[in-house]
């Protein structure tokens, strides 16, 4: 948070301080554990699908919605969750989202039918959408300087690592079959953690009362929600359903709603209201370019995880647990960069992002040549993790010029863009991989084209990063 005068600080925001001691550590640990659970549940259910299908006699479409329902609700409601935090206080909304997420996890673990599980997964995603935006907002408002950079580095490591750990944890829990619960443990594991965080939160998190200026922007919400829904549903379900006509109609409708949303938001601002996505936030120096980089980074990472997992469990015949462990060096390298980048000379910071994406592009280019398994995949994933570890720098640069009272809006927007980037990446590059694997009968064959597509996405991120560096001198 960049402030030049004490009087410019919003009354409702907690005072930003350098919290390097135990209090700051407890705040970070509590917030990131909550965020970790939200990210974990994107993928933790994947390896449980075979036993879930048998136990609940689930159809293929039912299984797709068990996985996709959470992601859809999460992506659709993130910006709304961020605004609710601003209006009613980030700590209060974090606890509300955590309570909804925990209760929904319990309901998922006890679900008697496929469709009740689908409904509870949507509710679980809604809870995560309330909880996660508050994490970045509280970090932004509570920490400053180097302390904020380290907090955002940990946040980025948790965001990327939670997806991988979800697959590993899912494999461990299903294999262990604790108390004969089978697939249900992948949801029930959240319950004791959620209760613990709910008990500790009131004593650990800083107080803030929220700001009621501008309201919730219901007109913007009523346009943005269906627009995101129309975009995400066909992208998530399209390939499995053979890209039906309704999917293309849905995507076209999402595009048509974009100018409508822009017009509605301008009208809200003209009437003195506070738009859901304000021009003030989007005009923050470097933010649009940072958002473009954030699409390319998570988009390539999500599709790399998706396609490589299928290859490792396909041609290389690894178990779900073994394939998940292959990504551990990637997460470790990502976290290492995120926590140490501030030691790089300050004059190099703005070029570090482009260099990182170029390194990731080089790693992606070797996806095809290494598909035979001659070189350990752990080495390849570590190189890619080192490259994409620069994402905390992007977030820091994006938030540097955002006014403190707009932190909630900016954090919700960035989370939504990152989530949609992963959905678009899996839908495009993932579809390319699945199509080639089906036609060629070998996932190794598909990895060559996939690797070049991933490298192209990383190179696009590097190009955006170069422009960002030149404009934020």
C-alpha positions as CSV (number, residue, x, y, z in Angstrom):
1,X,0.0,0.0,0.0
2,X,1.6,3.3,-1.1
3,X,0.6,6.2,1.1
4,X,2.3,9.6,1.4
5,X,0.1,11.1,4.2
6,X,-1.5,9.5,7.2
7,X,-4.7,11.2,6.4
8,X,-5.1,9.4,3.1
9,X,-5.5,6.0,4.8
10,X,-9.1,4.8,4.7
11,X,-10.6,4.7,8.2
12,X,-11.9,1.2,7.8
13,X,-8.7,-0.4,6.7
14,X,-6.3,-1.8,9.3
15,X,-3.1,0.1,9.7
16,X,-0.4,-1.4,7.4
17,X,2.7,-2.3,9.5
18,X,5.8,-4.3,9.1
19,X,4.8,-7.5,10.9
20,X,7.9,-9.7,10.9
21,X,7.3,-11.1,14.4
22,X,5.1,-14.0,15.7
23,X,1.9,-12.0,15.2
24,X,2.6,-11.5,11.5
25,X,3.6,-15.1,11.2
26,X,0.3,-16.3,12.8
27,X,-1.7,-14.0,10.5
28,X,0.0,-15.4,7.4
29,X,-0.2,-19.0,8.5
30,X,-4.0,-18.8,9.3
31,X,-4.8,-16.9,6.0
32,X,-2.7,-19.2,3.8
33,X,-4.0,-22.4,5.4
34,X,-7.6,-21.2,4.6
35,X,-6.6,-20.3,1.0
36,X,-4.7,-23.6,0.7
37,X,-7.8,-25.6,1.5
38,X,-9.7,-23.6,-1.2
39,X,-7.1,-24.3,-3.9
40,X,-6.6,-27.9,-2.7
41,X,-10.3,-28.8,-3.4
42,X,-10.0,-27.8,-7.0
43,X,-8.1,-31.1,-7.8
44,X,-8.3,-33.3,-4.7
45,X,-11.4,-35.0,-5.9
46,X,-9.9,-36.1,-9.3
47,X,-8.2,-39.2,-8.1
48,X,-11.3,-40.3,-6.1
49,X,-13.6,-40.3,-9.2
50,X,-13.3,-44.1,-9.9
51,X,-14.4,-45.1,-6.4
52,X,-17.0,-42.3,-6.3
53,X,-18.5,-43.6,-9.6
54,X,-18.8,-47.1,-8.1
55,X,-20.2,-46.0,-4.8
56,X,-22.8,-43.5,-6.0
57,X,-23.3,-45.1,-9.4
58,X,-22.6,-41.7,-10.9
59,X,-23.0,-41.0,-14.6
60,X,-20.3,-39.4,-16.7
61,X,-22.0,-36.0,-16.7
62,X,-22.5,-36.3,-12.9
63,X,-18.8,-36.8,-12.4
64,X,-18.0,-33.9,-14.6
65,X,-20.2,-31.6,-12.5
66,X,-18.7,-32.9,-9.3
67,X,-15.3,-31.6,-10.5
68,X,-16.5,-28.6,-12.5
69,X,-19.2,-27.3,-10.1
70,X,-16.6,-26.2,-7.6
71,X,-14.5,-24.4,-10.2
72,X,-17.6,-22.7,-11.8
73,X,-18.9,-21.3,-8.5
74,X,-15.4,-20.3,-7.4
75,X,-14.7,-18.3,-10.7
76,X,-18.2,-16.8,-10.9
77,X,-18.3,-15.4,-7.4
78,X,-14.7,-14.3,-6.7
79,X,-15.2,-10.6,-7.6
80,X,-18.5,-10.5,-5.6
81,X,-16.7,-12.1,-2.6
82,X,-14.0,-9.4,-2.8
83,X,-16.6,-6.6,-2.8
84,X,-18.5,-8.1,0.1
85,X,-15.2,-8.1,2.0
86,X,-14.8,-4.4,1.4
87,X,-18.4,-3.7,2.4
88,X,-18.7,-5.8,5.5
89,X,-15.0,-6.2,6.6
90,X,-12.5,-8.7,5.3
91,X,-12.1,-10.6,8.5
92,X,-15.9,-11.1,8.9
93,X,-16.4,-12.3,5.3
94,X,-13.3,-14.5,5.6
95,X,-14.9,-16.2,8.6
96,X,-18.2,-16.5,6.8
97,X,-16.7,-18.0,3.7
98,X,-14.6,-20.4,5.9
99,X,-17.8,-21.5,7.8
100,X,-19.7,-22.1,4.5
101,X,-16.7,-24.0,3.0
102,X,-16.3,-26.2,6.1
103,X,-20.0,-27.0,6.4
104,X,-20.2,-27.7,2.7
105,X,-17.1,-30.0,3.0
106,X,-18.9,-32.0,5.7
107,X,-22.0,-32.2,3.5
108,X,-20.0,-33.4,0.6
109,X,-18.4,-36.1,2.7
110,X,-21.8,-37.3,3.8
111,X,-23.6,-36.9,0.5
112,X,-26.0,-39.8,-0.3
113,X,-26.3,-39.2,-4.0
114,X,-24.4,-37.8,-7.0
115,X,-26.7,-34.8,-7.4
116,X,-26.6,-33.9,-3.8
117,X,-22.8,-34.0,-4.0
118,X,-22.9,-31.8,-7.0
119,X,-25.1,-29.3,-5.1
120,X,-22.8,-29.3,-2.1
121,X,-19.7,-28.8,-4.4
122,X,-21.3,-25.6,-5.8
123,X,-21.9,-24.5,-2.2
124,X,-18.3,-25.4,-1.3
125,X,-17.0,-23.3,-4.3
126,X,-19.2,-20.4,-3.1
127,X,-17.6,-20.5,0.3
128,X,-14.1,-20.6,-1.2
129,X,-15.1,-17.5,-3.4
130,X,-16.0,-15.6,-0.2
131,X,-12.9,-16.7,1.7
132,X,-10.0,-16.4,-0.9
133,X,-10.3,-12.8,-2.0
134,X,-10.0,-11.7,1.7
135,X,-6.6,-13.4,2.0
136,X,-4.9,-11.1,-0.5
137,X,-6.8,-8.0,0.8
138,X,-5.8,-8.6,4.4
139,X,-2.2,-9.3,3.4
140,X,-2.2,-6.1,1.3
141,X,-3.6,-4.0,4.1
142,X,-1.6,-5.6,7.0
143,X,1.9,-5.8,5.6
144,X,4.1,-3.3,3.8
145,X,7.6,-3.2,2.2
146,X,9.6,-6.4,2.3
147,X,7.2,-8.1,4.6
148,X,4.4,-7.7,2.0
149,X,6.6,-9.1,-0.7
150,X,7.4,-12.2,1.4
151,X,3.7,-12.7,2.2
152,X,2.7,-12.4,-1.5
153,X,5.5,-14.9,-2.3
154,X,4.1,-17.4,0.1
155,X,0.6,-16.7,-1.3
156,X,1.7,-17.5,-4.8
157,X,3.5,-20.7,-3.7
158,X,0.3,-21.9,-2.0
159,X,-1.8,-21.0,-5.0
160,X,0.3,-23.0,-7.4
161,X,1.3,-25.8,-4.9
162,X,-2.2,-26.4,-3.7
163,X,-3.2,-27.8,-7.1
164,X,-0.4,-30.3,-7.0
165,X,-0.8,-31.2,-3.4
166,X,-4.5,-31.8,-4.1
167,X,-3.6,-34.7,-6.4
168,X,-1.1,-36.1,-4.0
169,X,-3.4,-35.8,-0.9
170,X,-6.3,-37.3,-2.9
171,X,-4.2,-40.3,-3.8
172,X,-3.0,-40.8,-0.2
173,X,-6.5,-40.4,1.3
174,X,-8.3,-42.7,-1.1
175,X,-5.5,-45.3,-0.9
176,X,-5.6,-45.2,2.9
177,X,-9.4,-45.7,3.0
178,X,-9.6,-44.3,6.5
179,X,-12.4,-45.9,8.6
180,X,-13.7,-47.4,5.3
181,X,-14.8,-43.9,4.2
182,X,-13.1,-44.2,0.7
183,X,-13.6,-41.1,-1.4
184,X,-15.5,-39.3,1.4
185,X,-12.2,-38.5,3.2
186,X,-11.1,-36.1,0.5
187,X,-13.9,-33.8,1.7
188,X,-14.0,-34.6,5.4
189,X,-10.3,-33.7,5.8
190,X,-11.3,-30.1,5.5
191,X,-13.7,-30.2,8.5
192,X,-11.2,-30.3,11.5
193,X,-8.9,-27.8,9.7
194,X,-11.9,-25.5,9.1
195,X,-13.0,-25.7,12.8
196,X,-9.5,-25.0,14.0
197,X,-9.2,-21.9,11.8
198,X,-12.7,-20.6,12.8
199,X,-11.6,-20.9,16.5
200,X,-8.3,-19.1,16.0
201,X,-9.4,-16.5,13.5
202,X,-11.0,-14.0,15.9
203,X,-7.9,-13.9,18.0
204,X,-5.4,-13.7,15.2
205,X,-6.7,-11.6,12.3
206,X,-6.8,-7.8,12.4
207,X,-10.1,-6.1,12.8
208,X,-11.7,-4.0,10.1
209,X,-15.2,-2.7,9.9
210,X,-15.7,-2.5,6.2
211,X,-16.9,0.5,4.1
212,X,-20.5,0.8,3.0
213,X,-19.8,3.4,0.2
214,X,-21.2,2.5,-3.1
215,X,-23.1,-0.6,-2.2
216,X,-22.8,-4.0,-4.0
217,X,-23.4,-2.9,-7.6
218,X,-26.3,-5.3,-8.2
219,X,-26.6,-4.3,-11.9
220,X,-23.0,-5.2,-12.6
221,X,-23.3,-8.4,-10.6
222,X,-26.4,-9.4,-12.6
223,X,-24.5,-9.0,-15.9
224,X,-21.0,-10.3,-14.8
225,X,-22.3,-13.5,-13.1
226,X,-24.0,-14.9,-16.2
227,X,-21.2,-13.8,-18.4
228,X,-18.6,-15.7,-16.4
229,X,-21.0,-18.6,-16.1
230,X,-21.6,-18.7,-19.9
231,X,-17.8,-18.6,-20.4
232,X,-16.7,-21.2,-17.9
233,X,-19.4,-23.9,-18.3
234,X,-18.7,-24.8,-22.0
235,X,-14.9,-24.5,-21.5
236,X,-15.0,-27.0,-18.6
237,X,-17.5,-29.4,-20.0
238,X,-17.1,-28.9,-23.8
239,X,-14.5,-31.6,-24.6
240,X,-16.2,-34.3,-22.7
241,X,-19.5,-33.6,-24.3
242,X,-18.1,-33.3,-27.8
243,X,-18.4,-29.5,-28.1
244,X,-22.1,-29.4,-28.6
245,X,-23.8,-26.5,-30.3
246,X,-25.1,-25.0,-27.0
247,X,-21.5,-24.6,-25.9
248,X,-20.6,-22.4,-28.8
249,X,-23.8,-20.4,-28.3
250,X,-22.9,-20.0,-24.7
251,X,-19.4,-18.7,-25.6
252,X,-20.9,-16.2,-28.1
253,X,-23.4,-15.0,-25.5
254,X,-20.5,-14.5,-23.0
255,X,-18.7,-12.3,-25.5
256,X,-21.9,-10.4,-26.3
257,X,-22.3,-9.6,-22.6
258,X,-18.9,-8.0,-22.3
259,X,-19.9,-4.6,-23.9
260,X,-23.1,-4.7,-21.9
261,X,-21.2,-5.1,-18.7
262,X,-18.9,-2.2,-19.7
263,X,-21.9,0.0,-20.4
264,X,-23.6,-1.0,-17.1
265,X,-20.4,-0.2,-15.1
266,X,-20.1,3.2,-16.7
267,X,-23.7,3.9,-15.8
268,X,-23.1,2.9,-12.2
269,X,-20.0,5.2,-12.0
270,X,-21.9,8.1,-13.6
271,X,-24.7,7.8,-10.9
272,X,-22.0,8.1,-8.2
273,X,-22.0,4.4,-7.3
274,X,-19.0,2.0,-7.0
275,X,-18.8,-0.3,-10.0
276,X,-17.9,-4.0,-9.4
277,X,-14.8,-3.5,-11.6
278,X,-14.0,0.2,-11.5
279,X,-12.2,2.1,-14.2
280,X,-10.1,3.6,-11.3
281,X,-8.7,0.1,-10.6
282,X,-8.1,-0.8,-14.2
283,X,-6.3,2.6,-14.8
284,X,-3.8,1.8,-12.1
285,X,-0.3,1.9,-13.8
286,X,0.6,-1.5,-15.1
287,X,-2.4,-3.4,-13.8
288,X,-3.9,-4.4,-17.3
289,X,-0.5,-5.7,-18.5
290,X,0.0,-7.5,-15.2
291,X,-3.4,-9.2,-15.7
292,X,-2.3,-10.3,-19.1
293,X,0.8,-11.9,-17.6
294,X,-1.4,-13.5,-14.9
295,X,-3.5,-15.1,-17.7
296,X,-0.4,-16.6,-19.4
297,X,1.3,-17.9,-16.2
298,X,-1.5,-19.8,-14.5
299,X,-3.0,-20.7,-17.9
300,X,0.2,-22.5,-19.1
301,X,0.8,-24.0,-15.6
302,X,-2.7,-25.4,-15.3
303,X,-2.7,-27.0,-18.7
304,X,0.9,-28.4,-18.1
305,X,-0.3,-30.0,-14.9
306,X,-3.4,-31.4,-16.6
307,X,-1.7,-32.8,-19.8
308,X,1.5,-34.1,-18.1
309,X,-0.5,-35.9,-15.4
310,X,-2.4,-37.7,-18.1
311,X,0.9,-38.6,-19.8
312,X,2.6,-39.8,-16.7
313,X,-0.4,-42.0,-15.8
314,X,-0.8,-43.0,-19.5
315,X,2.3,-44.0,-21.5
316,X,4.6,-43.9,-18.4
317,X,2.1,-46.0,-16.3
318,X,2.7,-44.1,-13.1
319,X,0.2,-44.2,-10.2
320,X,-1.7,-41.1,-9.3
321,X,0.5,-40.6,-6.2
322,X,3.7,-41.1,-8.3
323,X,2.6,-38.6,-10.9
324,X,1.7,-36.1,-8.2
325,X,5.1,-36.4,-6.6
326,X,6.8,-35.6,-9.9
327,X,5.6,-32.0,-9.5
328,X,6.9,-31.5,-6.0
329,X,10.2,-30.0,-7.3
330,X,8.2,-27.5,-9.4
331,X,6.4,-26.3,-6.3
332,X,9.6,-26.2,-4.3
333,X,11.3,-24.1,-7.0
334,X,8.3,-21.8,-7.3
335,X,8.3,-21.2,-3.6
336,X,12.1,-20.6,-3.5
337,X,11.9,-17.9,-6.1
338,X,8.8,-16.3,-4.5
339,X,10.6,-16.0,-1.2
340,X,14.0,-14.8,-2.4
341,X,13.4,-12.6,-5.4
342,X,13.7,-9.4,-3.3
343,X,17.4,-10.2,-2.8
344,X,17.9,-9.5,-6.5
345,X,19.2,-6.0,-7.2
346,X,16.2,-3.6,-7.3
347,X,17.2,-2.4,-10.8
348,X,16.7,-5.9,-12.2
349,X,13.3,-6.5,-10.7
350,X,11.3,-5.3,-13.7
351,X,13.1,-7.5,-16.1
352,X,13.1,-10.6,-13.9
353,X,9.5,-11.5,-14.9
354,X,10.3,-11.6,-18.6
355,X,13.4,-13.7,-17.8
356,X,11.4,-16.1,-15.7
357,X,8.8,-16.6,-18.4
358,X,11.6,-17.2,-21.0
359,X,13.0,-19.9,-18.7
360,X,9.6,-21.5,-18.4
361,X,9.2,-21.4,-22.2
362,X,12.5,-23.2,-22.6
363,X,11.3,-25.9,-20.1
364,X,8.0,-26.3,-21.9
365,X,9.9,-26.7,-25.2
366,X,11.5,-29.9,-23.8
367,X,8.1,-31.5,-22.8
368,X,8.0,-33.4,-26.1
369,X,11.6,-34.6,-26.3
370,X,11.5,-35.8,-22.7
371,X,8.1,-37.5,-23.0
372,X,9.8,-40.9,-23.3
373,X,11.0,-40.7,-19.7
374,X,14.7,-40.8,-20.3
375,X,15.3,-37.8,-18.1
376,X,13.5,-37.5,-14.7
377,X,10.4,-35.4,-15.0
378,X,11.3,-33.9,-11.6
379,X,14.1,-31.9,-13.3
380,X,11.8,-30.6,-16.0
381,X,9.2,-29.5,-13.5
382,X,11.8,-27.8,-11.4
383,X,13.0,-25.7,-14.3
384,X,9.4,-24.6,-15.1
385,X,8.8,-23.9,-11.4
386,X,11.9,-21.6,-11.3
387,X,10.5,-19.7,-14.3
388,X,7.0,-19.3,-13.1
389,X,8.2,-18.4,-9.6
390,X,8.3,-14.8,-10.7
391,X,4.5,-14.5,-10.5
392,X,4.7,-12.9,-7.0
393,X,6.7,-10.1,-8.6
394,X,3.8,-9.5,-11.0
395,X,1.3,-9.4,-8.2
396,X,3.5,-7.0,-6.2
397,X,3.9,-4.7,-9.3
398,X,0.1,-4.9,-9.9
399,X,-0.8,-3.9,-6.4
400,X,1.9,-1.3,-5.9
401,X,-0.1,1.5,-7.5
402,X,-3.5,0.4,-6.5
403,X,-5.1,2.6,-3.8
404,X,-5.4,0.8,-0.5
405,X,-9.2,1.2,-0.4
406,X,-9.4,-0.6,-3.8
407,X,-7.3,-3.6,-2.7
408,X,-10.4,-5.8,-2.4
409,X,-11.5,-5.0,-5.9
410,X,-8.0,-5.6,-7.3
411,X,-7.5,-8.8,-5.5
412,X,-10.8,-10.2,-6.6
413,X,-10.1,-9.2,-10.2
414,X,-6.6,-10.9,-10.1
415,X,-7.9,-14.1,-8.6
416,X,-10.7,-14.3,-11.2
417,X,-8.3,-13.7,-14.1
418,X,-5.9,-16.3,-12.7
419,X,-8.8,-18.8,-12.3
420,X,-10.2,-18.1,-15.8
421,X,-6.7,-18.4,-17.2
422,X,-6.4,-21.9,-15.9
423,X,-9.8,-22.8,-17.3
424,X,-9.0,-21.4,-20.7
425,X,-5.6,-23.1,-20.7
426,X,-7.0,-26.5,-19.9
427,X,-9.8,-26.0,-22.4
428,X,-7.5,-25.1,-25.3
429,X,-4.2,-26.8,-24.7
430,X,-5.9,-29.7,-22.9
431,X,-8.2,-30.2,-25.8
432,X,-5.2,-30.2,-28.2
433,X,-3.5,-32.9,-26.1
434,X,-6.7,-35.1,-25.8
435,X,-7.4,-34.8,-29.5
436,X,-3.9,-35.8,-30.5
437,X,-3.7,-38.6,-27.9
438,X,-7.0,-40.1,-29.3
439,X,-5.9,-39.8,-32.9
440,X,-2.3,-41.0,-32.4
441,X,-3.1,-43.5,-29.6
442,X,-0.1,-42.3,-27.6
443,X,0.2,-39.6,-25.0
444,X,3.9,-39.3,-25.9
445,X,3.0,-38.2,-29.4
446,X,0.6,-35.6,-28.1
447,X,3.2,-34.2,-25.7
448,X,5.2,-32.7,-28.6
449,X,2.5,-30.4,-29.9
450,X,1.4,-29.7,-26.3
451,X,4.9,-28.6,-25.3
452,X,5.1,-26.1,-28.2
453,X,1.7,-24.7,-27.3
454,X,2.8,-24.3,-23.7
455,X,6.0,-22.6,-24.8
456,X,4.0,-20.2,-26.9
457,X,1.8,-19.2,-24.0
458,X,4.9,-18.6,-21.9
459,X,6.5,-16.5,-24.6
460,X,3.3,-14.4,-24.8
461,X,3.7,-13.9,-21.0
462,X,7.3,-12.8,-21.5
463,X,6.3,-10.3,-24.2
464,X,3.6,-8.7,-21.9
465,X,6.2,-8.6,-19.1
466,X,8.7,-6.7,-21.4
467,X,6.0,-4.1,-22.1
468,X,5.1,-3.9,-18.4
469,X,8.8,-3.4,-17.5
470,X,9.1,-0.5,-20.0
471,X,6.0,1.2,-18.8
472,X,6.7,0.9,-15.0
473,X,10.2,2.4,-14.9
